[in-house]
Amino acid sequence: MRILVVHNILNDAHSVNGVMRHYVLMAKHWIHEQHPTDFVVAKAGWPQFRQLAPASRLLSSDGFFDASRRIAMTWSYLPAYAYRMLTAHWMRLPQPYDVVVASGMFISESYAAYVLARRCKAKFAVKIHHVVTAQESRSGFFNRLLFHTERYSCRLIHRHADVIFCSVPGVAEDYARLERELGLEPRRVVVSGYGLDFGEFEPAGGGPQPYDVLFLGRMHEQKGVFDLPRYWRSVREALPAARLMVIGEGPHRPRVMEACRELGLGDSVTFTGGVDDRRKNELLRQSKVGISLSYEEGWGLSICEYLAAGLPVVAYRLPVFAQVFPGQLDEVDLGDWREAAARTVAWLGDERKRRERAEAGRRFIVQYDYREVARNELAALAAACESPMATR
């Protein structure tokens, strides 16, 4: 099979999101199994792909827009997303493809993948990581626009997709609920999950650990980044010498950095922005506790990486975590950053307990090997290609 993955949401040369990491790993295994896998991505995001997926060919959906110097100006992304949908109609393809995969449900990816699949007479697949209309905490103009386009994507996917992947059973339930709300009979989906390459991770604590707490994730309000400064001030009140490492890029990083400065926390927090995997994994090893303040997750890649590196994890309680990481997290009520800080302080004060939690977490997390996920997704794509039914 020749596979083309559409990942049209990257806007800069630094950000690496969980969806991108997932499909980079899928491509690594699929190519190893003799199934060439290429990517459609805006040229602004090529540096990350060239580093992480060197065996894949890159096709540009947008050679103009680059938000590397204006990450926070999210309103400026909208024309670029629309343009990337249009370029699917005339983009030059180096070869015919057997399957075109939308890496997410966003309209800029699902519509573009559908058009490219029609042009190639290929099968059309999509992976749904979360359903934003199921997230009650979202509000404002951009989220209302996202809700509207998600409904269009749902109709498109329902009618035309040959394979629908969902990340976890809860997301499959949310997607079926959205289908029913739109008057559609729910389609069969494949719950495929995610995985990691555990060869990349070494246990934390093998050397110096200058960082007490690590926050790893996209710098966006839905990741709880606006709770982070208040959470960290509470930790520092108990442990004045504590240090926080923040890894990730996103539109709200400038505001979070300013909030930390206003609270007098600037000297105790290091913001790296986007970093490569080698540096990220070094910083994981140099940290003691992982923190997640997310208000929504499709799975929890950062938590998976914390556990792979042997970090105890304090997290807001989300239904998906009970499905994916049962019994592995120290959870607090959603939005309770004070209790999250108290739990963090307790972990930092008990090295023996941290070591025990590290060993248990690493034993648990090895079940999420990316090769098993890649085999399962590949089998579903192969079955679709063998089906006599054409893309609808």
C-alpha positions, 0 to 999 in steps of 0.5 A: 500500500502507498499511504498519504497522511494529511496533517494540515494544522501545523503553522510554525517550524517548532511545534510538535503535537501529539497527533504528529508524533503518533503518525510519525511513529505509524509511518516509521513502522509502515515504511519498515513493513514496505508500505511507503508513507508520505505526508501533506503538511504546510511548508512551515512545518517541514523542519519537524517532519524532516527530523522526525520522519526522514524516510517520508516524502513531504508534499506542501499544502501551503508554502506561504503562511508561517506563524513561527514569529506570531504563534499567539495570533490564532485569528491569522490561521483561519485563511491559511486553513482555508487555503490548505483545503483548496490546494488539495484540488490542484496539488501535484502528487508524485505518485498515486496513493492507495489510502489517504488518511486525515490525521484528525477530524479538523475540516482542514484535514478531513476535507483535504484528505477526502479530495485527495482520496477522490483524485487518487481513487483511493480509500479515505480514512480518518482518525478522531482524537477527540470531539470538541462539541463534547467539551463543555468548557469551550466557549467564544467565537473560535470555538463556535466556529470549530463546533460548526466545522466539526459538524460538517466534518462529521457528515463528510466522514460519515458519508465518505470515509472507508475507515474511521479510527477513534483514539479510545472508547470514550471518544468513539461514544462521543463521535456516535453521539454527534452522529445521532445529534445530526440525524445519522446512524452511527458508523462502525469505528476502529478503536486503535489507541496510541503508542510510544517508542520506548527505546527513546526513554530512559528512567529519570533519576539516573543523574542530576534532577535540577527540575522538581516539576515538569509540564509537557504539552501544547501551550493552549488554554484547554491544557490548563496553562492558565492554571499553571502560574497559580498552581506553581505559586502554591507549590513555591509557598511550600517549597521556595527553592522548587523549580519548574520546567515547561516544555511546549509551544502554543498561542498562549505561551506569552500570556502564561510567561507574563502571568508567572512574572506578575506573580514573582515566579519568573526565576523559578520557571524555565520555558523552552518552547518547542524542543526536539525529542532528544532534548525533551527526553533529557529534560524528562530524566532531569525532572522529579514529578510530571504535572497535567492540568488539562481540561480535555484529552483524547488520550494523554501523550504527555502522561504516557511520556511521564510514565515511560520516563518514571515520573509520578504524575499529578493530574486533573481527573478526566474520564479518559484517564480512567480508561487509559491509565487506571490506577496510575495517576494521582488525580484531583478534581478538575480545576483544583490547582490548589490540591494539585499543588499539595499533592505535588509537594507531597511527592517531592517530599518522599523520594522512596515513594517516587521510586516505587511509583516510577517502577510501577508506572514503567511496568504499566506503560509498556503495553502501549508499544507503537508497533502494535498500534501501527499493526492494528491500523495498518490491518484496518487500512489493508482490509479497506483496500481489499474491499470491492466497495469504492470510496463513497 
